[in-house]
């Protein structure tokens, strides 16, 4: 394997429409990048086999669907994707979202369920591509960091809990905590006299052994690798490929259990990847009583949003490391085309995966050409390995999923948010509780609603400070924090928020309190240095306030107004109304008021 420590090739900024071709990575690609792309393509292809099988089963789909969803998406992403190293395919959290969305619409694993999965992937692909064409990449900012963190932690906990079912030899627990508690209670009730009899010891032995190997193996590899003086990237690749060795060992262990004990081990079974099997997937649409377009609408929107946000997060992380640029609009097109590629093979929704991207980068990927090579290598491997995949134990695949997501359960973000801003911490908690107790759709919507509600509430309560001049300077500061000079009969107030219909009443009320709570006032000076925008409602209210103050013998003055705000005032001829009462700076106003 050829390795290189050189960072991925810098992708140039591409001007113009995001759908322009060739992709931005192509002009920057050089022949000497080929060895890194080839090595990364081979390594990621090997890693994808167990991971794709495991994530398809997590989504409630036959294993071959995960394999198919790992082929065309990589090719499609290479056309429009802007990240040099992002690897697209089945992802743990996306798989859980697919299962939660479709389990209420069709029986898990049925042809109708598979058809709905393909429809969901198609909807996600079309929506992402439409968003890319409309240049809606800014929507990646719709989910705040605490919402993303809360969703990720809760989803990882549900995935880990749900994957304990195959290890116990049970079919499934459910997709939220109430369903899981109910399922466990049913199993205990069925075997109330001897609950342990409901556990399949073959699956339990294979699953727990796989968990131990997956947990201890990387630590042992690290010790051995460092002792041998091998490079850190090589160690990273070995750790990521360790699950494949665990699956092979678990398969051998399952064979020994079948031969030498009375226990049984549930295996994947025959894996199909033919045109006939794909045709049966779409034929499942005929089993649906009606086309569930409305039922899939919310899942399509939310899966698209999570796919985009999570993929952008991974892509930007590696772009910062290499000094490259990620184009959000091209990412939308690339991810959309990737999901449509998965649909063509009767697949499932896909996203950029963190673990695959880590391996891709560590193995030397310089461009999306590595993904193209991964597709070719994976296709060849499947032709050779397909018959052997049937022997893989389901419990071992569940162990792979558990260990793949255990690192996502990280509460450091919650602790930091709690210390810094309790409202942000509650966005984390609200999202996590919604996902755990109800489902991903409710959890995401609750988190977004909490964040937007908090944003609106804070905006409606603008910070305002009476200010004065620091002695001997031209600086003006809050009278509650500093020893300042004041002008008799002059009230100077700084507004630290843009003004609009949500907060102008609060501003008026606070001004009235300051005016009537001070010594006799002849002039009110508003410092607008922090005001970026004044909407029509707020400007109308300021005009009415000016009238009210003039009726009481006072004058309203404005200072430090920004250019865009002044432009709007000029368009409304309000600059003439306030002529002689608008100052470039607080110091200019101070000097003028001293003379008056």
C-alpha positions in Angstrom: 0.0 0.0 0.0 1.4 3.4 -1.0 1.1 5.9 1.8 1.8 9.7 1.7 1.8 12.2 4.5 1.1 15.1 2.1 -2.3 16.7 2.9 -5.1 16.3 0.4 -4.9 18.5 -2.7 -6.2 22.0 -2.2 -9.5 22.5 -4.1 -9.8 25.8 -5.8 -12.7 28.1 -5.3 -15.0 27.7 -8.3 -16.9 30.7 -9.4 -20.3 30.6 -10.9 -23.2 28.2 -10.6 -22.7 25.2 -8.2 -23.7 22.7 -10.9 -20.9 23.7 -13.3 -18.7 20.9 -14.6 -16.0 19.6 -14.3 -16.0 19.3 -10.6 -13.6 21.6 -8.7 -11.3 18.8 -7.7 -10.6 17.7 -11.3 -8.4 20.7 -12.4 -6.4 20.4 -9.1 -5.8 16.7 -9.5 -2.3 15.6 -10.6 -0.9 12.2 -11.6 1.2 12.0 -8.4 -2.1 12.0 -6.4 -3.0 8.6 -7.9 -1.2 6.3 -5.4 -2.9 8.0 -2.5 -6.3 7.7 -4.1 -5.7 4.0 -5.0 -4.6 3.1 -1.5 -7.5 4.9 0.1 -10.0 3.3 -2.4 -8.8 -0.2 -1.5 -8.8 0.3 2.2 -12.3 2.0 2.4 -13.7 -0.8 0.1 -12.6 -3.4 2.6 -14.0 -1.4 5.5 -17.3 -0.9 3.7 -18.3 -4.5 3.5 -19.1 -5.2 7.2 -20.2 -1.6 7.8 -22.7 -1.6 5.0 -24.2 -4.9 6.1 -24.6 -3.7 9.7 -26.2 -0.4 8.8 -28.7 -2.0 6.4 -29.8 -4.3 9.2 -30.0 -1.3 11.5 -32.4 0.3 9.0 -34.5 -2.8 8.9 -33.4 -3.7 5.4 -31.9 -6.8 3.9 -28.1 -6.8 4.1 -27.6 -6.5 0.3 -29.3 -3.1 0.3 -26.4 -1.7 2.3 -24.0 -3.1 -0.2 -25.8 -1.6 -3.1 -26.1 1.8 -1.3 -22.2 1.8 -1.1 -21.7 1.6 -4.9 -23.2 4.3 -7.0 -23.3 7.1 -4.3 -19.5 7.3 -4.3 -19.5 7.7 -8.1 -22.3 10.3 -8.0 -20.6 12.3 -5.3 -17.4 12.5 -7.4 -19.4 14.5 -10.0 -20.5 17.4 -7.7 -18.9 16.9 -4.3 -16.5 19.6 -3.2 -14.7 17.7 -0.4 -11.5 15.9 -1.3 -11.9 13.1 1.3 -15.6 12.8 2.3 -16.8 9.2 1.9 -20.5 8.8 1.2 -22.6 5.7 2.0 -24.9 4.2 4.6 -24.5 5.9 8.0 -25.6 4.8 11.5 -27.9 7.8 12.4 -29.4 7.9 8.9 -30.1 4.2 9.1 -32.0 4.7 12.5 -34.0 7.5 10.9 -35.0 5.3 8.0 -36.1 2.6 10.5 -38.1 5.0 12.6 -39.8 6.6 9.6 -40.8 3.4 7.8 -41.6 1.0 10.6 -45.0 2.6 11.1 -45.8 2.4 7.4 -45.0 -1.2 6.5 -43.7 -4.4 8.0 -40.0 -4.2 8.6 -38.1 -6.2 5.9 -41.1 -6.6 3.6 -40.9 -5.7 -0.1 -43.3 -2.8 0.7 -40.8 -1.6 3.3 -37.9 -1.8 0.9 -39.9 0.1 -1.7 -40.6 2.8 0.8 -36.9 3.0 1.7 -36.1 3.5 -2.0 -38.8 6.2 -2.2 -37.4 7.9 0.9 -33.9 7.9 -0.7 -35.3 9.3 -3.9 -37.1 12.0 -2.0 -34.0 12.9 -0.1 -32.0 13.0 -3.3 -34.4 15.2 -5.2 -34.9 17.6 -2.3 -31.1 18.0 -1.8 -30.5 18.6 -5.5 -33.4 21.2 -5.6 -31.8 22.9 -2.6 -28.5 22.9 -4.3 -29.9 24.4 -7.5 -31.6 27.1 -5.5 -28.3 27.7 -3.6 -29.8 26.9 -0.2 -26.6 25.8 1.4 -27.2 28.3 4.2 -29.8 25.9 5.7 -26.9 24.0 7.2 -27.0 26.6 9.9 -30.7 25.9 10.8 -29.7 23.4 13.4 -27.7 24.9 16.2 -24.7 23.0 17.6 -26.6 22.0 20.8 -29.5 20.6 18.7 -27.1 18.6 16.6 -25.3 17.3 19.6 -28.5 16.4 21.5 -29.8 14.6 18.4 -26.5 12.7 17.9 -26.2 11.6 21.5 -29.8 10.4 21.7 -29.7 8.6 18.4 -26.5 6.9 19.4 -28.0 5.7 22.7 -31.1 4.4 20.9 -28.9 2.6 18.3 -26.8 1.0 21.1 -29.8 -0.1 23.1 -31.6 -1.4 20.0 -28.6 -3.5 18.9 -28.7 -5.4 22.1 -31.7 -7.3 20.8 -29.8 -9.4 18.2 -27.1 -10.1 20.8 -29.8 -11.6 23.1 -31.3 -13.5 20.2 -34.4 -11.3 20.0 -35.8 -9.8 16.8 -35.8 -6.1 17.8 -36.6 -3.8 20.7 -38.2 -0.8 18.9 -37.0 2.6 18.0 -37.6 4.7 21.1 -37.4 4.2 24.8 -41.2 3.4 25.4 -41.1 0.8 22.6 -38.0 -0.7 24.0 -39.3 -0.9 27.6 -42.5 -2.5 26.3 -40.6 -5.1 24.2 -38.4 -6.0 27.2 -41.5 -6.4 29.4 -43.1 -8.7 26.8 -40.0 -10.9 26.7 -39.8 -11.1 30.4 -43.6 -11.9 30.6 -43.3 -14.7 28.1 -40.6 -16.3 30.1 -41.7 -15.1 33.6 -40.7 -18.4 35.3 -37.1 -18.5 33.9 -36.4 -15.2 32.0 -32.9 -16.3 31.1 -34.5 -19.1 29.0 -35.6 -16.4 26.5 -32.0 -15.6 25.7 -30.3 -17.4 22.8 -27.0 -18.3 24.3 -25.3 -18.8 20.9 -26.1 -15.3 19.8 -25.2 -14.0 23.3 -21.8 -15.7 23.3 -20.9 -14.5 19.8 -22.2 -10.9 20.4 -20.5 -10.4 23.8 -17.2 -11.9 22.4 -17.4 -9.5 19.4 -18.0 -6.6 21.8 -14.9 -7.6 23.9 -12.7 -8.0 20.8 -13.9 -4.7 19.3 -13.4 -2.9 22.6 -10.0 -4.4 23.6 -8.5 -4.9 20.1 -7.7 -1.3 19.2 -5.9 -0.8 22.5 -3.9 -4.0 21.9 -3.1 -2.9 18.4 -2.0 0.5 19.6 0.5 -1.0 22.1 1.8 -3.4 19.5 2.0 -0.8 16.7 3.8 1.7 18.8 6.2 -1.0 20.0 7.0 -1.8 16.4 7.5 1.9 15.6 4.9 2.1 12.8 3.3 5.3 11.6 0.2 6.9 13.2 -1.8 6.8 9.9 -1.1 3.1 9.5 -2.3 2.5 13.0 -5.4 4.4 12.4 -6.2 2.3 9.3 -5.5 -0.9 11.2 -7.9 0.1 14.0 -10.6 1.0 11.5 -10.2 -2.3 9.7 -10.2 -4.3 13.0 -14.0 -4.9 12.8 -13.5 -7.0 9.7 -11.1 -9.3 11.6 -13.6 -9.5 14.4 -16.4 -10.5 12.0 -14.2 -13.2 10.5 -13.4 -14.5 14.0 -17.0 -14.4 15.0 -18.0 -16.3 11.9 -15.5 -19.1 12.8 -16.8 -19.0 16.4 -20.4 -19.4 15.2 -19.4 -22.4 13.1 -17.8 -24.1 16.2 -20.9 -23.4 18.3 -23.1 -25.0 15.6 -20.8 -28.1 15.5 -20.1 -28.7 19.1 -23.1 -27.4 21.1 -26.9 -27.5 21.0 -27.0 -23.7 20.7 -27.8 -21.9 17.5 -26.4 -18.6 16.1 -28.6 -16.4 13.9 -26.8 -15.6 10.7 -27.3 -13.1 7.9 -28.5 -15.7 5.5 -28.3 -15.7 1.7 -27.4 -12.3 0.3 -28.9 -11.3 -3.1 -27.6 -8.6 -5.3 -29.2 -9.2 -8.7 -31.4 -7.2 -11.0 -34.2 -9.5 -10.1 -34.0 -8.6 -6.4 -33.9 -4.9 -7.3 -37.0 -5.3 -9.4 -38.8 -7.0 -6.4 -37.9 -4.0 -4.3 -39.8 -1.5 -6.5 -42.6 -4.1 -7.1 -43.3 -3.7 -3.4 -45.1 -0.4 -4.2 -48.0 -2.4 -5.4 -48.5 -3.8 -1.9 -49.2 -0.3 -0.5 -52.9 0.7 -0.3 -52.0 4.2 -1.6 -48.9 6.2 -2.3 -47.8 7.5 1.1 -46.5 10.9 -0.2 -47.7 12.8 2.8 -46.5 10.2 5.2 -43.0 10.5 3.7 -42.9 14.2 3.4 -41.7 15.0 7.0 -39.1 12.2 7.0 -37.8 13.3 3.6 -37.3 16.9 4.8 -35.7 15.9 8.2 -33.5 13.1 6.8 -32.3 15.6 4.1 -31.5 18.2 6.7 -29.6 15.8 9.0 -27.8 14.3 6.0 -26.7 17.7 4.9 -25.7 19.0 8.3 -23.8 15.9 9.4 -22.0 15.6 6.0 -21.1 19.3 6.0 -19.7 19.0 9.5 -17.4 16.1 8.5 -16.4 17.8 5.2 -15.6 21.1 6.9 -13.5 19.5 9.6 -11.2 18.0 7.0 -11.3 21.1 4.8 -9.9 23.1 7.7 -7.1 20.6 8.2 -6.0 20.8 4.5 -6.7 24.4 3.8 -9.4 23.5 1.2 -12.8 25.0 0.7 -16.2 23.2 0.9 -19.0 24.6 -1.2 -22.3 24.0 0.6 -24.3 24.3 -2.6 -22.2 21.8 -4.5 -22.4 19.5 -1.4 -26.2 19.6 -1.7 -26.0 18.6 -5.3 -23.4 15.9 -4.6 -25.3 14.4 -1.7 -28.6 14.6 -3.7 -27.1 12.8 -6.6 -25.6 10.2 -4.3 -29.0 9.4 -2.8 -30.5 9.1 -6.3 -27.7 6.7 -7.2 -28.6 4.6 -4.2 -32.3 4.7 -5.3 -31.4 3.3 -8.7 -30.2 0.1 -7.1 -33.2 -0.1 -4.7 -31.2 1.2 -1.8 -31.4 3.5 1.2 -30.7 7.1 2.2 -27.0 7.8 2.4 -24.8 10.5 4.0 -21.2 11.4 4.5 -19.8 9.0 7.2 -17.2 10.2 9.8 -15.5 6.8 10.3 -15.2 6.1 6.5 -13.9 9.7 6.0 -11.3 9.2 8.7 -10.0 6.1 7.0 -10.2 7.6 3.6 -8.0 10.6 4.7 -5.6 8.4 6.7 -5.1 6.0 3.8 -4.0 8.9 1.6 -7.0 10.1 -0.4 -6.3 13.2 -2.4 -9.6 13.6 -4.3 -13.1 12.0 -4.8 -11.3 9.7 -7.3 -10.6 7.6 -4.3 -14.4 7.0 -4.0 -14.5 6.0 -7.7 -11.8 3.4 -7.0 -13.6 2.2 -3.9 -16.6 1.5 -6.0 -14.7 -0.6 -8.5 -12.8 -2.5 -5.8 -16.0 -3.1 -3.8 -17.9 -4.4 -6.8 -15.1 -6.9 -7.5 -15.0 -8.0 -3.8 -18.8 -8.5 -3.8 -18.6 -10.8 -6.8 -16.1 -12.9 -4.9 -17.4 -12.7 -1.4 -21.1 -12.7 -1.9 -21.7 -16.4 -1.1 -19.7 -16.1 2.2 -21.6 -13.2 3.6 -24.5 -15.5 4.4 -22.4 -17.0 7.3 -21.9 -13.7 9.1 -23.5 -13.7 12.6 -26.1 -11.0 13.1 -25.0 -10.6 16.7 -21.5 -9.7 15.6 -22.8 -7.2 13.1 -24.8 -5.6 16.0 -21.6 -5.4 18.0 -20.0 -3.6 15.1 -22.8 -1.0 15.1 -22.6 -0.5 18.9 -18.9 0.1 18.8 -19.2 2.4 15.7 -21.6 4.8 17.6 -20.3 4.5 21.1 -17.9 7.4 20.5 -20.9 9.6 19.6 -22.2 9.5 23.2 -20.4 12.5 24.4 -21.9 14.9 27.0 -19.0 17.4 27.1 -21.0 19.7 24.8 -23.9 19.6 27.3 -21.6 20.5 30.2 -20.0 23.3 28.3 -23.3 24.7 27.2 -24.7 24.5 30.7 -21.8 26.6 32.0 -22.0 29.1 29.2 -25.7 29.4 28.4 -28.5 27.5 30.0 -30.9 28.2 27.2 -28.5 26.4 24.7 -28.1 23.5 27.1 -31.9 23.1 27.2 -31.9 22.9 23.4 -29.6 19.9 23.8 -31.9 18.4 26.4 -35.1 19.1 24.6 -33.8 17.5 21.4 -32.4 14.5 23.1 -35.6 13.8 25.1 -37.7 14.2 22.0 -35.6 11.7 20.1 -35.4 9.2 23.0 -39.1 9.3 24.0 -40.9 9.9 20.7 -38.7 9.8 17.6 -36.2 11.7 15.6 -38.7 13.9 13.8 -40.3 15.2 17.0 -36.9 15.6 18.6 -35.4 17.6 15.8 -38.5 19.8 15.5 -38.5 20.4 19.2 -34.9 21.3 19.2 -35.2 23.7 16.3 -38.4 25.2 17.8 -36.6 25.8 21.2 -33.5 27.4 19.5 -35.6 29.7 17.3 -37.9 30.5 20.2 -34.9 31.4 22.4 -33.4 33.5 19.5 -36.7 35.4 19.1 -37.1 35.9 22.9 -33.6 37.2 23.3 -34.1 39.5 20.3 -37.3 40.8 21.8 -35.4 41.8 25.0 -32.6 44.0 23.7 -29.9 45.2 26.0 -30.0 48.9 26.6 -27.5 50.9 28.6 -27.4 54.6 29.7 -23.9 55.8 28.8 -21.5 58.6 29.7 -18.0 59.7 28.6 -14.9 58.3 30.3 -13.1 61.3 31.7 -10.3 62.6 29.4 -11.3 60.3 26.5 -13.7 60.1 23.6 -15.0 56.7 24.8 -18.6 56.2 26.0 -19.4 53.4 28.4 -22.3 52.1 30.6 -22.8 54.2 33.6 -23.5 51.1 35.7 -20.0 49.7 35.0 -17.8 52.8 34.8 -17.2 56.2 36.4 -18.3 58.5 33.6 -19.1 62.2 32.9 -22.7 63.2 32.0 -24.2 66.3 30.5 -27.0 67.9 32.5 -30.3 67.5 30.8 -29.0 64.9 28.3 -29.9 61.2 28.4 -27.5 59.1 26.3 -28.7 55.5 25.6 -27.0 52.8 23.6 -29.2 50.1 22.0 -27.3 46.8 21.5 -29.7 45.1 19.1 -31.3 45.7 15.7 -34.7 47.2 16.0 -37.9 45.6 14.6 -41.5 44.8 15.4 -40.4 42.1 18.0 -38.5 44.5 20.3 -39.4 48.1 19.6 -42.1 48.2 22.3 -39.4 47.1 24.9 -37.1 49.9 23.6 -39.9 52.5 23.9 -40.8 51.3 27.4 -37.2 51.3 28.6 -36.6 54.8 27.2 -39.7 56.1 28.9 -38.5 54.7 32.2 -35.1 56.4 31.8 -36.6 59.7 30.7 -39.0 59.9 33.6 -36.6 58.4 36.2 -33.9 61.0 35.7 -33.5 64.7 36.3 -35.3 67.0 33.9 -34.3 65.9 30.3 -34.1 68.2 27.3 -32.4 65.9 24.9 -32.4 62.1 24.3 -29.5 60.7 22.3 -29.7 57.2 20.9 -26.4 55.5 20.1 -27.1 53.1 17.2 -23.6 51.6 16.7 -24.9 48.1 17.4 -28.0 48.5 15.2 -27.6 46.8 11.9 -31.2 47.1 10.8 -34.4 49.1 11.6 -37.6 47.7 10.0 -40.6 49.8 9.1 -42.5 49.1 12.3 -39.5 50.1 14.4 -38.9 53.3 12.4 -42.5 54.3 12.6 -42.4 53.8 16.4 -39.2 56.0 16.6 -41.0 58.7 14.6 -44.0 58.5 17.0 -41.6 58.6 20.0 -40.0 61.7 18.5 -43.4 63.4 18.2 -44.2 62.5 21.8 -40.9 63.8 23.1 -41.3 67.1 21.2 -44.7 67.5 22.7 -43.0 67.3 26.1 -40.3 69.8 25.1 -37.6 67.2 24.5 -35.6 66.4 21.4 -34.7 62.9 20.0 -31.2 62.7 18.5 -29.4 59.8 16.7 -25.7 59.0 16.6 -23.4 56.4 15.1 -25.9 55.2 12.6 -24.6 52.6 10.1 -24.7 53.1 6.4 -27.4 50.6 5.4 -29.7 52.0 8.1 -29.0 55.6 6.9 -29.8 54.5 3.3 -33.2 53.3 4.4 -33.9 56.6 6.2 -33.0 58.6 3.1 -35.3 56.5 0.9 -38.1 57.4 3.4 -37.1 61.1 3.6 -36.6 60.6 7.3 -33.1 62.1 7.1 -34.9 65.4 6.5 -37.1 65.0 9.5 -34.1 64.4 11.8 -31.9 67.0 10.0 -29.4 68.5 12.4 -30.1 65.7 14.9 -28.0 62.9 13.3 -24.4 62.7 14.4 -21.5 60.8 13.1 -20.3 59.8 16.6 -21.2 60.1 20.2 -18.3 62.6 20.7 -19.6 64.9 17.9 -23.0 64.8 19.6 -21.4 65.5 23.0 -19.5 68.6 21.6 -22.6 69.9 20.0 -24.8 69.5 23.1 -22.2 71.2 25.3 -22.5 74.3 23.1 -26.3 74.3 23.2 
